[in-house]
Amino acid sequence: MNKIIIIIKLFFKTKFIFKNPKQNNLIIFDDTSIDELKFIIKDYNYFILETRIKNITCIYLSFAIIFSTFKNYKGNFLTAYLIAIIDLVSPKAIFTYIDNSHKFSEIARIRFKDYKFIALQNGARYEHKIWKYLYKKKYVKNYINLFIPNFLCYSNYEINDYKKNNVEVGKFLPVGNLRTANFYKELENKKINIKKKYDICYISEPYAWDLILNQANLKMEEGIGKLLKFIVKFSMENNMKFIIASRHRKSEKKKLAIEKKFYRKYLNKDELNYLAKNFFYRGKKFSSYLLMSQSEVVVSTMSTMLRENLYLKGKVLACNFTPTNIFNFPIKGICSLKNCSYYDFNKRLIYLKRISNKEYFLKIKKNNYYSNSLKNPTVAYSNIKKALHQLII
């Protein structure tokens, strides 16, 4: 029934174009986050391939497309249609910023001999470890694995991690973090001078994990709730300038209600009142990044922003209080904690607040796991452009 409703809505909101799409050297696979790519693809002519049913604004229809769709049909009309469009555009490369897209991997498996499939990393990835764990423990019957012929990843950490977890990647190219580069560029363009306003910034993560983990009864919620309790208690006891970055926008009322219900479950009345006074609703583009940069120490469990703050020379404390090692921070040293007591948590945060950034970075394990563009985040632009150019020519 839901599929029928989706198809009916799609029919009424979609524009039909009764001809073939023009040929192009580059296809951008999935229009999501297209704005993030503007500095990377500005010198290319490209075709944007809308791959999510809810996002589709136009459908191409011609005899060639219909014939090719039925020819490529193997049980999924969307996949067959996308392949038909790709074949008619006939690109040299298919590029996506949604590196964990199963649709991208599915089509790459079918057409990797004909086109160069390139994925640029969009965030910290745990899915491969989650599915591997659930499959190994027999909570799921099928092991869902990605297939990425060319992976433009953050750093050498992804190379080691993906190989260790048997993710099918043809070629790794560590290039740095595009979103951090975009934020840094925004600061430069608007001449924003970052000043520290907060002692502690907590990146809120209620239900940020893949909810399929709940099938394994891993008590993920309790682990995230424990950190929430610790960080609020710490900030209250030590009179910290505290800010919590909400997971949702003020306009996302249903999601926000679920988020606030989570807070009520793990905090007492005084703690909830304190939280409300220091609450930051997710806002415009880069608002959370600005908040992060204005804070002395950023605390969270699995957020990509932990590694991104390291790129920006900021201090972080990654706390995995869940019962699984899946969300362990890739960098060892004073920047991370596994399950610990409140006493140890309090002691570590006070220490991080006291030391300088220079001393902080001397005390975390030296490696190139946080990014391959540490000197200046915008180096990621040239790294990505160079890699993309080399793959397309």
N, C-alpha and C positions, 0 to 999 in steps of 0.2 A: 504493500500500500504506500509506504514512504517513497519508494522508487517511482511509483506512478505520479505521486504529487510533485516530486522533483522534476520529472519530465514535463508535466503540464506547466509548471512555473517557468521552466527553461524555454518552452515553446513560445510563451507570451512575452518574455522579456528579451528574447534574442533576435538579433538582426540576421536575416538570411542573405548571403551573397552568392548569386547564381553564376559563379565562375571559379576558375582555379586560382589559388594564391600565386603571387609572382615568385619567380625563382630568386633565391638569395643565398649568399655565402654563409650566413650565420642565422641560426634559430636560437632564440632565448626560450628555453623550456620552462613554462610556468611563469605567469605574469606577477606572482606574488613577490614583493620586495624589489620590483624592477627599478624603483627610484634609487635604491642603494647602489645600483650598477652604473649610474649615469657617467661617472668619471672613467669607468672601465671601457664602456662600449660606445662612447661618444664619437669615435673615429670610424665606426663600422656602420654599414647598412645592415639592418637585421629585421627578422620577422619574429613577432612575439606569438608563441604558441600557448594559448589558454588551455590548461590541462585539468583544471578543477571544474566540475559541472556547475557548481554554484557561482563560479566567476566568469563563465563563458558569456560573452556579449555578442559574438557573431559566429555563425556556422557557415562554412563554405559548402556549396552544393553544386555538383556538376556530374555529368555522366562518368567522367574519369574518377572522381572521388567516390561515387557510389560503387562503381565496379571494383575499385581498389579496396574499399572498406570491406565488401563481402569476400573478396579474395583473401584478405588478411585476417578475417574473422576466425578467432580460435576460442570463442566463448565470452568475449568482452567487446562490445561495440565501440566503447570509447577508445580502447587501445587500438582497435582496427582503424578507426577514423583518424586518430592522431598519426598513425603510421602512414596512412594515405596522404595526409597533408604534408608530412615530412618528405615523402618520396617526390611529391610534386614541387615542393620548394627546392629540393635537391641541394641542401647546404653542404659546405665542407665540414662544418662543425655544428654540434648541438650543445649549447652551454646553459647550465642552470646554477642558480644560487641556492636552490633547495636540494642540498647534497644528500639528504635522507629521504628523498622522494622514491617511493616504491614503484611508482609509475615510470619514472625516469629509468630505474634499474631494469624494470620489465622490458621496456622498449629497447634499452641498450643491449640486452641479451639477444634480442631479435635482429638488431640492425648494426651491431658494433663493427662488422666487417665492411659496411658501406659508408659509415660516417664516423667522425671523431666525436665521441661523447665526453664532455668535460664538466665536472662538478666543482664548484667553489664552496668551501666550507662556510656554513652560516652560523654554527653554534657548537658548543660542547656536545659531544655525542655519547650517549649511553645505550642506545637501542640495541646495538649488536651484542653488548654484554648482557643486557636484560633477556633477550631472546635466547641467547646461548645458555644462560642460567636456567630459565624456565624449561627449555628443551632437555637439558641435562638432568634436571630434577623430575622430568616427565609431567610437568604441569601443562605443557602444550604438546601436541602431536607433531607439528611442523616447525622446522627451524627456518625462520624468515631471515634471509641474508641479502645484503645489498650487492650490487654489481656496478662498480665505477671504473670505467676504462682509464680515465685520466682524472686524478684527484688533486686539486689545488687546495692543500690543507694548511692549517695554522702553523704547524711546526713538526719537528721530528717525533714528538710524542705520538701523533696520529699514526705515523709510519710504524712505530713499535707496537702500539696498541692494536691497530687493525690487523697487523700480521699475526700477533699473538692470539687474536680472537677469530682468525680465519675469515676476515671480510675479503671479498673478492675485489681487489683493486689492481688494475693493470700497471699504472704508473703513478707514483707519488711526486708531487712538486710542492715543497713547503714554501709558502708565499707571505704568510702573515695574516692579519685580521682586517678585513675590509671595513667592517662596521666601526671599529676603533679608528681606522684611518679617516673615515667620513666624519666622525665626531671631532677628531683633532683638526681636520680641515675646516669644519664649521667654526671652531674656536679661533682659528687664524683669520678666516674671512671676516668674522664679526668683531675681531680684536677683543675677545673676551679674556679677561685676566682672572684666572681661578684663584679664589681665596678660600681658605678653610673656614667653614661655618659650623661643622658638626664634629663631635668626637667619634661617634659611631654611626654607621649607616648599615641597617639590616635590610637585605634584599629578601622580601617576603616570598615564600614558596609553598603555600598551601595547595596541595594536589598538583604540584608541578611535575611530579614523577609520572611515568607511564602507568596508568591505573590497572593495567594487566598484572602488575606486580602484586596487587591485592589478592589475586588468585592464589599466590604462594603464601599468603598469610605472613608476610614479612614485617608487619607492623611498621610500615613506612611512615604512617601518619604520626605515630607516637614519637618517632625519631625527630621529625620536623617540629613537632609540638614541644619536645624537650628543649631544642635550641631556641625556639621562640620564648619559652619561659625563662631560660638562662639569660638571654640577651636583655630582656626587659628588666629582670631582677638586677642584673649587673648595672645597667644604666641608672636605675632608680637609686640603688645603694651608693653608687659612686658619683652621683650628681652629674652625670654626663649630658652633653648636648647630643641628644639622640634623635635620629630620624629613621622612619621605616618606609621603604619604597614599596608601595602597594603593587600587587600583581595585576590589578585591573584598573581601568579608567572609571571615573565617576558615572559616566553614562552607561556602563555595563552593569546595570542594576542587579540582574539575576546572578551573574558571576560574583559580583561584589558581595551580595548577600551570603553566598556560600563561603567566601573568604572570611567575612566577619563572623560567621557561625563557627568557623575553625578557631578564631581568636577567643571567642567566648568559651569554647570547650577547654582551652588550656590555660587561660588566665583568670585570676580572681578579679573582683570589682575594682580594686585600686590599680591593679596592673592594666586593666582595660581602659580606665580613665586616663592613665598615663600614656597609653598607646594612642588613644584618640587625639590627645594634645600634640602628638609628634608624628602624625600620620600624613603621608604624602601620596595623593592619588596619582596614578600613572597619567602623565600628561602628553604634551606635544612631543614631536620627534626629538630625541636625545635628552629629554628632561631628566630621565633616570640616570643617564650618564653624567649629566652636570651635577646632579645630587651626589653621585658616587665620587666625583672629582673634588667636591667640596668637603669631603669627609676624611678624617685622619685614618680610620680603619673601616674596611668594608667586610661584613660578615654574612655568610650564607652557606648553603650546602652544595648545591649542584649548578647554580647559576653560571652561565658563560661569563657574566660580568666579573666574576672573581679573577679569571685569567686576564680579562680585558683591563682590569684595574692595574694589574702587574705591568701590562704593556705601557700604561700611562705613568709608571713609576710610583704607584700608590701601594699602600700596605693592605693586605687582606688576611682574614682568618677563615679558612675553609673548614667547616665542622661537619663531619659525617657521623651523626648519632643514630643512623639507621642500622639495623642488624646485618646489612649486606655490605660487602666491599666494593660493590659496583660503583658507588659514588665517592670513592676515595679520591682525594685531590692528587693530580699527577706529580706535584712538586712536594718534596719532603722538607722538613725543617720547621722553623717556628711559624710558618704560614698555614699549618694544617693540624687538625686534631681529630682523632678517632674517638669512639665512646669514652667519655671521661666524667669525672665528678664536677659539681659546680665549683668546688674549691680550685681545681686545676684550670677550669675555664676562666674563672675570675683572675687567677694569677697570671695566665698567659695574656689576657687582654690588657691588663694593667701594664705588663711588661712591654707589649707592642705599642701602647700609647706613649710610653716613656722614651723609647729609643728613637733615633733619627731614621729617616728613610735610607740613608747610606748604610747605617749599621744593620738595618733590617735586611737589605738585599745581600749583605755579606754573610748573613746567617741562614739564608735559605739555600737549599742544594743547588749548586751551579749546574745548569744545563740549558739547552735551548728549547725547553718544553713549553714555555709560555708564548713565544712567538719568534719568528725569524726576522723580525723588524724592530728590534728593541731600541735602536738609536733614535729612531723617529717613526711613529706609527704610519705616517704617510708613505714610507718606503714600500708598504704593501701595494700601493698603486702601480709603481714601476715593476714590482715583482709579478703581479697578476697580469699586467699588460704584456710583459715580455713572454711569460709562459703561454698566454692565450695566442699571441702572435706566432710563436714557434709551432704551436699545435695546429693552427689554421692554415699556415702557408704550405 
